[in-house]
Amino acid sequence: MKVGKKLGAGFLTAALAIGVIGCGNNETNTASPASTKTPASSEGEASTAPEKTPAKTEKVKITYSMWGSAEEGSVTQAVADKFNASQDRIEVKVVSIPWENYMTKLNTEATAGQLPDTGMMKEDGVIQWSSEGMLNDVSAMYEGSDSKPLDSLAYKYQGKTVAYAAANEVLLLYYNKDMFDKAKVAYPPSALDKAWTWDEFVDAAKKLTIDKNGKHPGEDGFNSKSIVQYGASVENLAWQLEAWVLSNGGGFYSEDGTEVRIGEDASVEAIQKVADLYLKDHVAPLSVGQTDDGIQRTIIAGTVAMATNGAWNVGTSLNTAKEKGLNYGVAVLPYMKDKVTLNTGGANVVFSQTKHPQEAMEWLKWYNSEENNWGLISSGIWMPTLEKWYKDETLTHKWVDNPNFPTYDEYKSAVVDYAQSSAARPASWFFTNHTTEFNTLLSSVLGDVWTGKTTAKDAIAKNLDALKAAHNGQN
């Protein structure tokens, strides 16, 4: 998943424009307007009492903050105006703040007691603000609704839901079908119960890795310095690495997020296995875990047969590549010991300083609805959040029977079913604090691991105290 500005509610100018176009006149999930009609008399006769015009109740005015330019704010206000017109109780005003000043502005407003009622929040800021008492409990947001978001999309602090993700994203395995066909290797499984083990994944990657003389790793004469096609690439951005650590029985943190577990043998072993794809197995290109453009550098560039990354890539880059002839597929991730994928999504929150928490939640519930983000969902940038889109076959077909996606059966199995399975676990920023500090330090610590200058075990052991301090916000 792309984090911060790029994910959740943060695909701004183009994304919001798509969202406005996509929602059209569909009012399915809009708030019900309060009735202002007087009762009709029986039998259609005129009432003997004169009609009284009900007093017009002034709307509750709430503000919604977002990061972006004035133009982006205007696009979002157009969406809010649709909500404002749909009922007569709430009026939403959008306040746009430049990305580079967003958190500084919110911190200043928090100190002055002048925060907006509701707004966007980076994934890694939700638990921090919750720990400081700045966010409302939104557990009641979906009470009485026909569906609620998937449980894995709830940000939780001390057992309370303090935000829901505005969109869903999961980590997947993408692959080039033409490369697999040419090598006569079976496609990776789209069904979770048939997922490849890590060894099976590496074995397939070796068959798909070719040097300039047509040799594969393990064959006599293979030259790892002259590889023209790699079999695999595992994205090694710090937050995505957590999927493999969990899959191997380890973890970055304990389940409640209070303790650091990255120093455990299972955790460092998983990281080393990812590094060894390049260092020992010779099936992956060197990646130093610094840029989130893995699919562009691998599958779309035509240099790698299969690569891991987030579901958003379908809409942000693969659709265009597909139009240019890329024949790609999606599959579930391989696994080490346990089957694991991570899900994530940027948050919309209700600030604790608001005097109108119920109205703020009503707005967010409407704003986050699939109908109001349909352009983003149908293009493949976002996935729905509500359970019904994953469980109701009619809604799933509406979503997935779509030329922007791979075939229905493949995408439903590898993405829709996968996202609601036991394998789907929330990224750590859903439940613990200081993930930015931790992940930034971890990326630095692992730099020499990817190039083979040190091992994952030695690098993490040497920096374990610093990683624990980062988790405690002490760096």
Secondary structure, 3 states (H helix, E strand, C coil): CCCHHHCHHHCCHHHHHHHHHHHCCCCCCCCCCCCCCCCCCHHHCCCCCCCCCCCCCCCEEEEEEEECCHHHHHHHHHHHHHHHHHCCCEEEEEEEECHHHHHHHHHHHHHHCCCCCEEEECHHHHHHHHHCCCECCCCCCCCCCCCCECHHHEEEECCEEEEEECCEEEEEEEEEHHHHHHHCCCCCCCCHHHCCEHHHHHHHHHHHCEECCCCCCCCCCCCCCCEEEEEEECCCCHHHHHHHHHHCCCCCECCCCCCECCCCHHHHHHHHHHHHHHHCCCCCCCCCCCCCCHHHHCCCCCCEEEEEEECCHHHHHHHHHHHCCCCEEEECCCECCCCCEEEECCEEEEECCCCCHHHHHHHHHHHCCHHHHHHHHHHCCCECCECHHHHCHHHHHHHHCCCCCCCHHHHHHHHHHHHCCCCEEECHHHCCCCHHHHHHHHHHHCHHHHCCCCCHHHHHHHHHHHHHHHHCCCC
